[in-house]
Every structure is written in C-alpha cells, then in structure tokens.
Amino acid sequence: MTATRGERRSRASAPGQPARVRAHWAILAALLIALALALAVQGYAEHLGGIGNDSVPSAGSTDGVPASVTKGGPVVDARTPEVRTARPANDTRRDLR
C-alpha cells in the first residue's frame, strides 16, 4: 500500500527544530569558499590588486647603446666593460622539412 500525500513525511523540519541542511549544499559552499580563498591568495601573491595599465612601455632612445649590441647577435655578454654579442654559427641552422 502506498502512502497518500498527507501521510508522506514532509521534507521540512518539525516545528521548533532547526532546518536541516542537505550535505551537497554544505559541500558546494565549502568548495566555493575554498575557490574564493585560493583566488584571493593568488591575487595577493601576484600583486594583482589595483593594477591599471601593465603594458610594456614604449621604446625609448637607443643613443646610448653600443653599435656592437644593436647590430650584434641575440646573446649579449655584459660582464665586462666591453660589451660583446654572439650569434649561432651558420652551420647550426638545419632544414627540418
């Protein structure tokens, strides 16, 4: 025999007792709090709060750069007062077809 609508237990709590919170809502709330906390810590660690324009500044004058650097290779050795550059040897380039 099946119970009628009036005989079924109500999902609401009895009068005078606090409402029960279903477990999935508590788990969802805990996960959302953990996500918000993780994002806040990352933002604090990366100093992301209050950043406006973080684009690369425009190129300035190259008057003070030695010609050996502006016309040189991609590797710059600035350990000594005489700045040197280097580029790979011509035979290191390979055809990868």
C-alpha positions in Angstrom: 0.0 0.0 0.0 1.4 3.4 -0.9 1.2 6.4 1.3 -1.1 9.2 0.3 0.1 12.8 0.0 -1.0 13.6 3.6 0.8 10.6 5.0 4.2 11.2 3.4 6.9 12.7 5.5 7.5 16.3 4.8 10.9 17.5 3.9 10.6 20.5 6.1 11.7 20.0 9.7 9.2 19.7 12.5 8.1 22.9 14.2 10.5 24.2 16.8 13.5 22.3 15.3 16.2 24.0 13.1 16.0 23.3 9.4 18.3 20.5 8.1 20.9 21.5 5.5 21.4 18.9 2.9 25.0 17.7 2.6 25.5 18.7 -1.0 24.8 22.3 -0.3 27.3 22.3 2.5 29.9 20.7 0.3 29.2 23.2 -2.5 29.5 26.1 -0.1 32.8 24.8 1.2 34.2 24.4 -2.3 33.1 27.9 -3.3 34.8 29.3 -0.2 38.0 27.4 -0.9 38.0 28.6 -4.5 37.5 32.2 -3.4 40.3 31.9 -0.8 42.7 30.4 -3.4 41.9 33.2 -5.9 42.4 35.8 -3.2 45.8 34.3 -2.1 47.0 34.2 -5.7 45.9 37.8 -6.3 47.8 38.9 -3.2 50.9 36.9 -4.1 51.0 38.1 -7.6 50.3 41.7 -6.6 47.2 41.9 -8.9 45.2 44.2 -6.8 45.0 47.8 -8.1 47.0 47.2 -11.3 45.9 49.6 -14.0 47.9 49.7 -17.2 50.6 47.0 -17.1 51.6 47.1 -20.8 55.2 47.3 -21.9 56.4 50.9 -22.0 57.2 52.4 -25.4 60.7 52.0 -26.7 63.0 54.8 -25.7 66.0 56.2 -27.4 68.9 53.8 -28.3 71.5 56.6 -28.4 73.5 55.1 -25.5 73.5 51.5 -26.9 76.8 50.5 -28.5 76.7 49.6 -32.2 78.1 46.2 -31.4 74.9 45.4 -29.5 72.4 46.9 -31.8 74.0 45.2 -34.9 75.1 42.1 -33.0 73.6 38.8 -32.2 70.9 37.8 -29.8 73.2 36.8 -26.9 74.7 39.7 -25.0 77.7 39.4 -22.6 77.7 42.4 -20.4 80.0 41.1 -17.7 82.9 43.2 -18.7 83.1 46.9 -19.7 83.4 45.9 -23.3 80.0 44.5 -24.2 80.1 41.6 -26.7 77.4 39.8 -28.6 77.2 36.3 -30.1 75.1 34.6 -32.6 75.0 30.9 -33.6 77.3 29.6 -36.3 75.9 29.5 -39.8 76.2 25.7 -40.0 73.9 25.2 -36.9 70.8 26.1 -38.9 69.1 22.9 -40.2 66.4 22.4 -42.7 63.6 20.4 -40.8 61.3 19.6 -43.7 
